[in-house]
Structure formats: C-alpha cells, structure tokens
Amino acid sequence: MRTLSRDGGLVEGLLASGLATALGSRLGWPEVWRAAVLELRRHPEPDVRETAYGTVLGSG
C-alpha cells in the first residue's frame, strides 16, 4: 500500500486510495487505514488528493 501511494503516479495513487477506502471502511477505520488516506491527501497528483479528500473517515 505505501509503495503504491509513494510512487507518485496517478494510477498507483488512485489504486492506493481505492484500497485504503475499501479496507478502511470494511475494518472500521483502524489507524493504519486512516493514516493511509491522510497521506494520500498530500499526494502529488490532484486527482488522487481529491479522491482521498472525498473519503469520509468513520469514527475510530
């Protein structure tokens, strides 16, 4: 997951965002997935940042 998000590419970042969102929401937003989404909100690609900002993090 971190390898995908740190690659800096659009496709890799969107894949990382999708994985973090799907697994985070399924598992009740443990800290590792919350942190992944927060990291993606600083991604170099605007579309990845927008997707990450669109993710609603559940209480955790």
C-alpha positions in Angstrom: 0.0 0.0 0.0 2.7 2.5 0.9 4.7 1.6 -2.2 1.6 2.5 -4.3 0.9 5.7 -2.6 4.5 6.9 -2.6 5.1 6.1 -6.2 3.7 9.5 -7.2 1.8 8.2 -10.2 -1.8 8.8 -10.9 -2.9 5.2 -11.4 -0.9 3.9 -8.5 -2.3 6.7 -6.3 -5.9 6.0 -7.3 -5.4 2.3 -6.7 -4.0 3.0 -3.2 -6.9 5.3 -2.5 -9.4 2.7 -3.5 -7.7 0.0 -1.4 -7.4 2.2 1.6 -11.1 3.3 1.4 -12.4 -0.2 0.8 -10.4 -1.9 3.5 -10.6 1.0 6.0 -14.4 1.1 5.8 -14.7 -2.7 6.0 -12.5 -2.9 9.0 -13.9 0.1 10.9 -11.2 2.5 10.1 -8.2 1.2 12.1 -5.4 3.8 12.4 -3.3 2.2 9.6 -6.0 2.9 7.0 -6.9 6.3 8.4 -3.2 7.2 8.1 -3.0 5.9 4.6 -5.9 8.2 3.5 -4.4 11.2 5.3 -1.1 10.5 3.5 -2.9 10.3 0.1 -4.4 13.7 0.8 -0.9 15.1 0.3 -0.2 13.1 -2.9 1.4 15.0 -5.8 -1.5 14.1 -8.2 -4.5 16.4 -7.8 -7.0 13.6 -8.7 -5.6 11.4 -6.0 -5.8 14.2 -3.5 -9.4 14.9 -4.5 -10.3 11.2 -4.2 -8.7 11.0 -0.7 -10.4 14.2 0.4 -13.7 12.7 -0.7 -13.2 9.7 1.6 -15.3 10.1 4.8 -13.3 8.5 7.6 -15.5 6.8 10.2 -15.0 7.3 13.9 -12.1 5.4 15.1 
